[in-house]
Every structure is written in structure tokens, then in C-alpha cells.
Amino acid sequence: MAPPAPLLSAIAVTKAYAGVPALSGADLVVAPGEIHALMGENGAGKSTLIKILAGVVAPDAAVIAMDGTPVTIDSTKSAYRLGLRFIHQEFNVVPTLSVAENIFMGRRYPRRAGIFVDWAGLNREAQRALDRLGIDHIDPKQNLGSLGLGDQMLVRISAALLDDARLYVMDEPTAALTADESQRLFRVLREIRASGSSVLYVSHRLDEVMTLCDKATVLRDGRSIDSGALSNITHDDLVSLMIGRKVEEAYPKPVAAPGHKTAFVADRFETPGLAPVSFSLREGEVLGVAGLSGSGQSELVRAIFGGARITGGSMTLGDAAYAPASPAAAWRSGVAYVPRERRAEGLVVRRPIYENITLAHLKRQSRAGTWLTPKSEKRFAAELGATVRLKATGPAQDVIELSGGNQQKVVLARAIAGDPRLLLLEEPTRGVDVGAKFDIYSIIRERTAKGAAVILVSSDLPELIGICDRIAIMREGRLPPLSTPQVCAKTISSIFVMAGPPAWLPRTCRSSFAATAP
Ligand SMILES: Nc1ncnc2c1ncn2[C@@H]1O[C@H](COP(=O)(O)OP(=O)(O)OP(=O)(O)O)[C@@H](O)[C@H]1O
């Protein structure tokens, strides 16, 4: 018997932006009833391929078929009619509308007497959509804009799951979700697979891909390098396929142990939304801050960076009192910040890379009254770009033209450009490929070897355990006493409600997990 026709095939997909190829004949074939991973380094062409399937970007050439029949996708409407649904960070949501209105966007609202919008019915239906993912903390009536990133993603996912589709395309859906929320999403994705529909899943989280997905297509430099069952390939081989070289270890070893000198002290310092905070960091120390989204992690780093009112207590940076009146004052004091929402807060996307990097360092660059020239700015930016392995045509390329992961690298390049004494990183590896992650961790190690202290806010627990000297898991605006990664597994088990020790947990932490798992 002939095998069933693929649910979707996109063959020889080609797309260039202003003559620069993003896809050079990539192939993607998704069978019915499978969860298919689309993998590749930052800039490999994954988002471009997805945008072509969504009808948002027109390919230069492509042969697209569903169930073996050629189809044309020339608008978001045609993609929708073919049963394709997209969950993508950048696709339509309206923050000023309610959660329920966002869930029903583009669909017919429930009506009374066939004319009037049935608002109660709309909210009820929206609640049912949220219930499917077990979400009970989001009110369908509240404005979408009042929710955090993770909750907004849950709303997007609920909306996409509202009607039965053929193929759900998800771009980094778990990037802003907690471990518990991710598990609930995976359960729903497996239900989708069992019903015969399929999922195209883009993620840089390899452990997730290896446990969830059946097959993978790997893109490199706009070409499909390989495609096949994940059961036939090891984690390390998948990494090598993606980046074209071997990554020996996930985390670089510390170059030196943290020093004895104190780098930063918070003494009962107070800011709205947080209980009084006290802790100290040594030079070269990396403090990890974890917690469910909205537990106060952002408030903490923003206040240290001069972005929030300080209502009590004090901070010390090195030997001097530190009370930045603004982020600019924090930069001047040697504190650098990589914000969580890079497009909204970290970048001027319609300006070139070099301007984005030098923006915070103009004074430093225009040394001793010399005028800063675009040439010197570009040279400075090119050096830093090489340090963070930025994939771009050059320092003059506009940031909007970069892939998501490369935009993140621009923000990081700016943060390290001024040789900071205290580096505040919020989700620095979100959306960043596995090779570049290692590079970012290496940069953290280099900085700490030079004596910088780092506060790393992350929802990536392996990363926290792999890179941090001490970890605090925040709860309801409180920063508990800091613990070592080894004892942190205990807290992880109670907060993230896991059934057993996850595969990534180092052996040193496993026994502690087993003893305390709920
Ligand atoms: N609007 C655009 N204008 C110019 N070039 C673009 C544009 N969008 C993407 N590109 C380029 O196309 C290439 C592929 O980018 P794409 O966003 O598809 O990569 P990706 O695999 O999704 O990466 P990431 O994992 O970082 O999101 C990159 O070199 C990027 O710079």
C-alpha cells in the first residue's frame, strides 16, 4: 500500500531579502499525525519558512502541497482556509482588547438574536478555550496588555487551539512558559497528534524537542541539511547537524572561582512590588534568579538598573554607595542590563547594528573630546559582533533585518561593550541557538573572570544550574536566602511541581530532588 500523502510539503523554497538569500531551496515535509521539529541556528531561515507558510512573506519560488495537492498560499486568509494555524511571537494580538476578544479575533463572535454580540457567551467560550490548557488564573475579561509575556503566549495558544486545524505551527511556544505550563501544552500537542493533525514545532530547547517531537528537519544557511526520525539520532548529533561543528559541553567551565571582594550589596532595599531585599555578591559571582513569571524577578533587576523608584534601604557597588536615578546613571556607574523584551525595550530596530551597540557608550567612544565617527562606531561594533558571533551582513545592517536570535546578540554586545562591573541579564538566551548559547555562557565566564558580578534572571532551569554559583527562587515578590545549585533542586521540585527528576538535572542534584519530590 502506498504511504499516505504528506499533510504538508514545501519543496525548493527560495527567498532572498534585497538579494541576500534567507532560504536557498529548503524542503519541509510533514506527515499527518506527527510533531515535527524545525531546527537550525539563528538566521538559518526557520522564521522565513514559517512566514511563507503563513502567507505573510511571498517566496521567490516554492512548490507547496497539502495532502499531495498543490496549493497557493498568498495571504493569511488562504493559510487559514487550508487549516494552518500559527502561534508566533510576532503575529497579531491587540493588547488593548480583552483576552476573550483576542481569542476570537478573526472569528465570528457569539450573537444574541443573530445581531447583538453575546459578551457573556464570548467570555464563556474564551474560558473554555483557556480551560483546555488548564489555565484558571487568566480572566477572559481583562485586557491582554495587562498580562505578562508567558500569559500572553498561553492566550495565543488557546486561540489557535479553538477550532480543529490540520497543522499547528508553533515558534518557540515555551520560551515564556513555566515548566508546569509547558507540560500542559505538551499534553495538548500529543492529543492533537493522536487526532491525526500535526504540529510544526520550532524551538532551540533541544531536550524539549527530543522528548516531544517525532521527526526533525534541520536548516542551515537556508538549506535543509537533513530530515528524519528523532529516534534515530542522538542529542549531540542533532547539535552538530545544526551548527556544523561539535559542541563538547553545554556549559563552559568557570575560568576562576568567585573572588573574595564584595561587588554589590543590597541592604533592605525597597521598591514597589517587592518585599525588602538584602543580599550581597562577590566579584566574579553569578547569581541566578528563578521563579514563576511575575514573582518579582523583573522588578528586582529593573530597580537595580535605576528603572524603578527606590523607597527604602540602600545599595553599594564596589566600595561606593549606589543609588542610580535613571538607567543612564546605572550605565555610567558600570551596571549593564539586557532586558527581557528586547524588541520593545532593548533595540531601536530601524537603526543600524552599530548605532544600537554604541548607543549606551557614546561618551566612552568619543574619548577625550574626539568626535565619534560612524567609522569608529562601526569598527567597535564589528569587534563586538565577532565576540558574540553575530550573523549579519555588517555593522551597518538595520536590526529589523536580523533574525530574532541575532537581535538578542546585539543587545548582549551593547551590554558587554562598556566592561560592566555588574551585569544584569534577563532571559539572555531566550530564542538563541545552541551554539550561540554556549558563546553567551562563555562571555559570562569571561566577564566574571575579569571580576564582574552577574545577576541572571532565567526560566531555563538547566541554564541556572549549569552556570550560576548561587540561586534564589523568588516567590510573591520575596527574595529568599541564596542557595547553591545543589540544594536548589529541592526548591525546584516544590515550585515547579515535577513528577520526577528531569533528564537535564546533574547527578549531584538528583538525590536531593528524589527526596523532596511532591
Ligand atoms: N525583513 C528582513 N529583511 C532582510 N533580511 C531578513 C529579514 N528577515 C530575515 N532576514 C534574514 O534572513 C535570514 C533568515 O532569518 P530568519 O529570521 O528566517 O532566521 P531564523 O532561523 O528564524 O533565526 P532565529 O532562530 O534567530 O529566529 C537571516 O540572515 C536574516 O538576517
The ligand as a MOL file (V3000), in Angstrom:
LIG
                    3D

  0  0  0     0  0            999 V3000
M  V30 BEGIN CTAB
M  V30 COUNTS 31 33 0 0 0
M  V30 BEGIN ATOM
M  V30 1 N 12.8430 41.5270 6.8040 0
M  V30 2 C 14.0940 41.1090 6.5310 0
M  V30 3 N 14.9220 41.8550 5.7820 0
M  V30 4 C 16.1660 41.4250 5.4800 0
M  V30 5 N 16.6930 40.2470 5.8790 0
M  V30 6 C 15.9070 39.4610 6.6480 0
M  V30 7 C 14.5890 39.8390 7.0060 0
M  V30 8 N 14.0550 38.8450 7.7780 0
M  V30 9 C 15.0180 37.8960 7.8780 0
M  V30 10 N 16.1180 38.2640 7.2070 0
M  V30 11 C 17.3780 37.4990 7.0760 0
M  V30 12 O 17.0500 36.1950 6.6430 0
M  V30 13 C 17.8730 35.2290 7.2900 0
M  V30 14 C 16.9980 34.1560 7.9280 0
M  V30 15 O 16.2970 34.7710 9.0220 0
M  V30 16 P 15.1710 34.0170 9.8530 0
M  V30 17 O 14.5080 35.0320 10.7210 0
M  V30 18 O 14.3110 33.2310 8.9310 0
M  V30 19 O 16.0790 33.0260 10.7280 0
M  V30 20 P 15.6550 32.0350 11.9060 0
M  V30 21 O 16.1580 30.6770 11.5290 0
M  V30 22 O 14.2110 32.1530 12.2020 0
M  V30 23 O 16.5440 32.5750 13.1160 0
M  V30 24 P 16.1980 32.7450 14.7070 0
M  V30 25 O 16.3750 31.3980 15.3200 0
M  V30 26 O 17.2780 33.6850 15.1680 0
M  V30 27 O 14.8340 33.3210 14.8170 0
M  V30 28 C 18.7490 35.9860 8.2780 0
M  V30 29 O 20.0260 36.1430 7.7220 0
M  V30 30 C 18.0610 37.3330 8.4360 0
M  V30 31 O 19.0230 38.3410 8.6530 0
M  V30 END ATOM
M  V30 BEGIN BOND
M  V30 1 1 1 2
M  V30 2 1 2 3
M  V30 3 2 2 7
M  V30 4 2 3 4
M  V30 5 1 4 5
M  V30 6 2 5 6
M  V30 7 1 6 7
M  V30 8 1 6 10
M  V30 9 1 7 8
M  V30 10 2 8 9
M  V30 11 1 9 10
M  V30 12 1 10 11
M  V30 13 1 11 12
M  V30 14 1 11 30
M  V30 15 1 12 13
M  V30 16 1 13 14
M  V30 17 1 13 28
M  V30 18 1 14 15
M  V30 19 1 15 16
M  V30 20 2 16 17
M  V30 21 1 16 18
M  V30 22 1 16 19
M  V30 23 1 19 20
M  V30 24 2 20 21
M  V30 25 1 20 22
M  V30 26 1 20 23
M  V30 27 1 23 24
M  V30 28 2 24 25
M  V30 29 1 24 26
M  V30 30 1 24 27
M  V30 31 1 28 29
M  V30 32 1 28 30
M  V30 33 1 30 31
M  V30 END BOND
M  V30 END CTAB
M  END
